[in-house]
Amino acid sequence: MRAVAVTALGGPGVLAVVERPDPVAGPGEILVRVRAAAVHPADVAARIGPIPGGPVEPPFLLGWDFAGDVAAVGDGVPGHRTGDRVAGMVPWYQTRGSVGAYAELLVARPDWLVGVPDGLDPAEAATVGLNALTARRALEMMSPAPGSTVLVTGASGGVGGFAAQLAARAGLRVIALASTDDEEWVGSLGVAEVVPRSAGLAGVGPVPAVLDAVPLGPEAAAAVADGGTLVSTRPVPPIDPERGVRQEIVLIRLDRPMLAELMAEVADGRLRTRVAATLPLAEAAHAHRLVEAGRLRGKIVLVP
């Protein structure tokens, strides 16, 4: 099979398409033929290194989210058949590159996978896992009071876009920070107010809860009310303790039942996602450059 390997830590040029023996599903495992794999900032961070949990020595594979179909089922795996459409998330924080979604085939554990409803395109299905799970988890950590106001930065992106929708649907008043010239799409997510990135957050707040999905750090911290909650997707500078703000970092966590629920909501239109572009596996380096450049309208998806 073909896969994309990180041959050394560094820029996009360290990514190379390599030939590897086809993996085989052992007992309790499922072989998946990958049809689509999302490209995330987390992949970029791993390629550059070092990352939390210690360095990963090249060569290693990248890729968290994928969609495809079951190619083979190992012994002792009930409920799965060859040809089933599936999507899932490689728990990369555990595999550390021994398994990656940037590949034609991968061996998965059953608890990594959920079914893909009919009508949902593999590229769209591949955008759900990491981003939607992180958004859902972040809102749970914020635990805003019913009907209260929340600020979501990065609402044009994957995590922020899902979070804005989930919060609005829960009856919260959502202020969403949109990327430049993306106010119309963000405004269609059910939010109460859209703030253009060009305007900044100087006139926003104080609000009791902030999800800093960019993250902006001090700019978002200035918008949270004293005694409020700030949840961010990466470490940000600490807030003055005298303000009494609870600061949390939302960590990536695989939750199969939650993922199945979110996948169904995307399939039936209750949640919206965007694919900015699909690129061949061989163009993984170009995909990383696009992610690093920013201002994307949706996710970049690799198609093996």
C-alpha positions as CSV (number, residue, x, y, z in Angstrom):
1,M,0.0,0.0,0.0
2,R,0.9,3.7,-0.3
3,A,1.1,5.9,2.7
4,V,2.5,9.3,3.6
5,A,5.4,9.2,6.1
6,V,7.2,11.9,8.0
7,T,10.8,11.2,7.1
8,A,12.3,13.8,9.4
9,L,10.9,16.6,11.6
10,G,10.6,19.8,9.7
11,G,8.7,21.6,7.0
12,P,6.1,20.1,4.5
13,G,9.0,18.8,2.4
14,V,9.7,16.0,4.9
15,L,6.5,14.3,3.9
16,A,7.0,11.5,1.4
17,V,4.8,8.9,-0.2
18,V,6.2,5.5,0.7
19,E,5.3,1.9,-0.1
20,R,4.6,-0.4,2.8
21,P,3.4,-4.0,3.1
22,D,-0.4,-4.2,3.2
23,P,-1.5,-4.5,6.8
24,V,-3.5,-7.5,7.9
25,A,-6.4,-7.5,10.4
26,G,-5.5,-9.7,13.3
27,P,-7.9,-11.0,16.0
28,G,-10.1,-8.1,17.2
29,E,-9.1,-5.8,14.4
30,I,-10.7,-4.4,11.2
31,L,-8.9,-3.6,8.0
32,V,-10.2,-0.4,6.4
33,R,-9.7,0.8,2.9
34,V,-9.3,4.5,3.3
35,R,-11.3,6.7,0.9
36,A,-10.7,10.1,2.6
37,A,-8.4,11.4,5.3
38,A,-8.7,14.9,6.9
39,V,-5.7,17.1,7.4
40,H,-5.6,18.8,10.8
41,P,-3.3,21.4,12.5
42,A,-2.5,18.5,14.9
43,D,-0.8,16.8,11.9
44,V,1.2,19.8,11.2
45,A,2.3,20.0,14.8
46,A,3.4,16.4,14.8
47,R,5.3,16.9,11.6
48,I,7.2,19.8,13.0
49,G,7.7,18.3,16.5
50,P,8.1,18.1,19.4
51,I,4.6,17.4,20.7
52,P,3.1,16.7,24.1
53,G,3.9,13.2,25.4
54,G,7.4,13.3,24.1
55,P,9.1,13.3,20.7
56,V,8.1,10.8,18.0
57,E,11.0,9.5,16.0
58,P,10.7,9.5,12.2
59,P,9.7,7.8,10.1
60,F,6.0,7.7,11.2
61,L,2.6,8.1,9.7
62,L,0.2,11.0,10.1
63,G,-3.6,11.3,10.2
64,W,-6.4,11.1,12.7
65,D,-9.8,11.2,10.9
66,F,-10.7,8.9,8.0
67,A,-13.6,7.4,6.1
68,G,-13.7,4.3,4.0
69,D,-15.0,0.8,3.8
70,V,-14.3,-2.4,5.6
71,A,-11.8,-4.5,3.6
72,A,-11.4,-7.4,6.0
73,V,-12.5,-8.4,9.5
74,G,-10.3,-10.3,12.0
75,D,-11.5,-13.0,14.3
76,G,-13.7,-12.1,17.2
77,V,-15.2,-8.9,15.7
78,P,-18.9,-9.1,15.6
79,G,-21.2,-6.6,13.8
80,H,-18.8,-5.7,10.9
81,R,-18.9,-7.0,7.4
82,T,-16.7,-6.5,4.3
83,G,-17.9,-3.5,2.3
84,D,-19.5,-1.7,5.3
85,R,-19.0,2.1,5.0
86,V,-17.2,3.4,8.1
87,A,-15.5,6.4,9.5
88,G,-13.4,6.8,12.5
89,M,-10.5,8.4,14.4
90,V,-7.1,7.0,14.9
91,P,-6.2,7.7,18.5
92,W,-2.9,9.2,17.4
93,Y,-2.0,10.1,21.0
94,Q,-1.7,6.4,21.5
95,T,-0.5,5.0,18.2
96,R,2.1,7.8,17.9
97,G,2.4,7.3,14.1
98,S,2.5,3.5,14.0
99,V,-1.0,3.8,12.4
100,G,-2.1,6.9,10.4
101,A,-5.0,7.9,8.2
102,Y,-2.7,9.2,5.4
103,A,-2.7,5.7,3.8
104,E,-4.6,3.5,1.4
105,L,-5.2,0.9,4.2
106,L,-5.1,0.9,8.0
107,V,-5.9,-1.5,10.7
108,A,-8.4,-0.2,13.2
109,R,-9.9,-1.3,16.5
110,P,-13.7,-1.6,16.5
111,D,-14.0,1.1,19.0
112,W,-12.4,3.6,16.6
113,L,-15.2,3.1,14.0
114,V,-18.7,4.2,13.4
115,G,-21.0,3.5,10.5
116,V,-21.4,6.1,7.8
117,P,-25.1,6.8,6.9
118,D,-26.2,6.5,3.3
119,G,-25.8,9.7,1.4
120,L,-22.9,11.1,3.4
121,D,-19.8,11.6,1.2
122,P,-16.6,10.0,2.6
123,A,-14.8,13.4,2.4
124,E,-17.4,15.0,4.6
125,A,-17.5,12.0,6.9
126,A,-13.7,12.4,7.4
127,T,-14.1,16.0,8.7
128,V,-16.3,15.0,11.7
129,G,-14.3,13.1,14.3
130,L,-11.6,15.2,15.8
131,N,-13.3,18.6,15.3
132,A,-16.9,17.7,16.3
133,L,-15.8,15.6,19.3
134,T,-13.5,18.4,20.5
135,A,-16.3,21.0,20.1
136,R,-18.7,18.8,22.0
137,R,-16.2,18.2,24.8
138,A,-15.3,21.9,25.0
139,L,-18.9,22.9,25.5
140,E,-19.3,20.3,28.3
141,M,-16.2,21.7,30.0
142,M,-17.6,25.2,29.7
143,S,-21.0,24.1,31.2
144,P,-22.6,27.5,30.5
145,A,-25.9,28.3,32.3
146,P,-29.0,27.8,30.2
147,G,-29.7,30.7,27.9
148,S,-26.4,32.5,28.7
149,T,-24.0,34.0,26.2
150,V,-20.9,32.2,24.9
151,L,-18.1,33.5,22.6
152,V,-16.6,31.2,20.1
153,T,-13.4,32.2,18.3
154,G,-12.5,30.5,15.1
155,A,-16.1,29.9,14.1
156,S,-15.0,29.6,10.5
157,G,-12.9,26.6,11.4
158,G,-13.7,23.0,12.2
159,V,-13.8,23.0,16.0
160,G,-15.3,26.5,16.2
161,G,-17.9,25.9,13.5
162,F,-19.2,22.8,15.2
163,A,-19.1,24.4,18.6
164,A,-21.1,27.5,17.4
165,Q,-23.8,25.2,16.0
166,L,-24.0,22.9,19.0
167,A,-24.1,25.9,21.4
168,A,-26.8,27.7,19.4
169,R,-28.9,24.5,19.2
170,A,-28.6,24.1,22.9
171,G,-30.3,27.5,23.4
172,L,-27.3,29.5,24.2
173,R,-26.7,33.0,22.8
174,V,-23.6,32.6,20.6
175,I,-21.2,35.4,19.6
176,A,-19.0,34.0,16.8
177,L,-15.7,35.3,15.5
178,A,-15.6,34.7,11.7
179,S,-12.6,34.8,9.4
180,T,-12.3,37.7,7.0
181,D,-15.1,37.6,4.3
182,D,-16.7,34.5,5.9
183,E,-19.3,36.3,8.0
184,E,-22.2,35.0,5.8
185,W,-21.5,31.3,6.4
186,V,-20.8,31.8,10.1
187,G,-24.0,33.8,10.4
188,S,-26.0,30.8,8.9
189,L,-25.0,28.6,11.8
190,G,-27.7,29.9,14.1
191,V,-25.5,32.3,16.1
192,A,-26.9,35.5,17.5
193,E,-24.0,37.8,16.5
194,V,-21.1,37.5,14.1
195,V,-17.9,39.5,14.7
196,P,-15.6,39.9,11.7
197,R,-12.0,39.0,12.5
198,S,-10.9,42.4,11.1
199,A,-12.9,44.1,13.9
200,G,-11.3,42.0,16.7
201,L,-12.8,41.4,20.1
202,A,-12.1,44.8,21.7
203,G,-15.8,45.6,21.7
204,V,-17.0,42.1,22.8
205,G,-17.7,41.1,26.4
206,P,-17.6,40.5,29.1
207,V,-19.2,37.1,28.5
208,P,-19.4,34.3,31.1
209,A,-17.9,31.6,28.8
210,V,-15.4,31.6,25.9
211,L,-14.3,28.8,23.7
212,D,-11.0,30.1,22.2
213,A,-10.7,27.7,19.3
214,V,-8.1,29.7,17.3
215,P,-6.7,30.2,20.0
216,L,-6.2,34.0,20.4
217,G,-5.0,33.9,24.0
218,P,-4.9,37.3,25.6
219,E,-7.5,38.8,23.2
220,A,-10.0,36.1,24.1
221,A,-9.1,36.3,27.8
222,A,-10.0,40.0,27.8
223,A,-13.6,39.1,26.6
224,V,-14.3,36.6,29.4
225,A,-16.1,38.0,32.5
226,D,-14.3,37.8,35.9
227,G,-15.3,34.5,37.5
228,G,-16.1,33.1,34.0
229,T,-14.7,30.2,32.0
230,L,-12.2,30.1,29.2
231,V,-11.6,26.9,27.3
232,S,-8.9,26.8,24.7
233,T,-7.7,24.2,22.2
234,R,-4.0,24.8,23.0
235,P,-2.1,26.2,25.9
236,V,-2.4,30.0,26.2
237,P,-1.0,32.5,28.7
238,P,-2.5,32.3,32.2
239,I,-5.0,34.9,33.3
240,D,-4.5,37.0,36.4
241,P,-5.6,34.7,39.3
242,E,-7.4,37.7,40.9
243,R,-10.0,37.6,38.1
244,G,-11.2,34.2,39.1
245,V,-11.4,32.9,35.6
246,R,-11.4,29.1,35.2
247,Q,-9.0,28.1,32.4
248,E,-9.2,24.7,30.7
249,I,-7.5,23.1,27.7
250,V,-9.8,20.7,25.8
251,L,-7.9,17.5,25.0
252,I,-8.7,15.2,22.1
253,R,-10.5,12.2,23.3
254,L,-12.1,9.3,21.3
255,D,-15.7,8.6,22.2
256,R,-17.4,6.2,19.9
257,P,-21.0,6.6,21.0
258,M,-20.6,10.4,20.8
259,L,-19.0,10.2,17.4
260,A,-21.8,8.0,16.1
261,E,-24.3,10.6,17.3
262,L,-22.4,13.5,15.7
263,M,-21.9,11.6,12.4
264,A,-25.7,10.9,12.2
265,E,-26.4,14.6,12.8
266,V,-24.1,15.6,10.0
267,A,-25.7,13.1,7.7
268,D,-29.2,14.3,8.3
269,G,-28.2,18.0,8.1
270,R,-28.6,19.0,11.8
271,L,-24.9,19.8,11.8
272,R,-23.0,21.3,8.9
273,T,-19.4,20.8,7.8
274,R,-17.3,22.1,4.9
275,V,-14.7,20.5,2.7
276,A,-12.4,23.2,1.3
277,A,-10.6,20.9,-1.2
278,T,-9.8,17.3,-1.8
279,L,-6.3,16.5,-2.9
280,P,-4.5,13.2,-3.9
281,L,-2.5,11.5,-1.2
282,A,0.7,12.4,-3.2
283,E,0.0,16.1,-2.5
284,A,0.1,15.8,1.3
285,A,2.9,18.4,1.4
286,H,0.8,20.9,-0.5
287,A,-2.1,20.1,1.8
288,H,0.0,21.0,4.8
289,R,1.1,24.2,3.2
290,L,-2.5,25.2,2.7
291,V,-3.3,24.4,6.4
292,E,-0.3,26.4,7.6
293,A,-1.3,29.4,5.4
294,G,-4.7,29.5,7.0
295,R,-7.9,31.3,5.8
296,L,-9.4,28.0,4.6
297,R,-13.1,27.6,4.2
298,G,-13.4,24.1,5.5
299,K,-11.1,21.1,5.8
300,I,-8.5,19.9,3.4
301,V,-9.1,16.2,2.7
302,L,-6.6,13.7,1.2
303,V,-8.1,11.1,-1.2
304,P,-5.9,8.0,-1.6
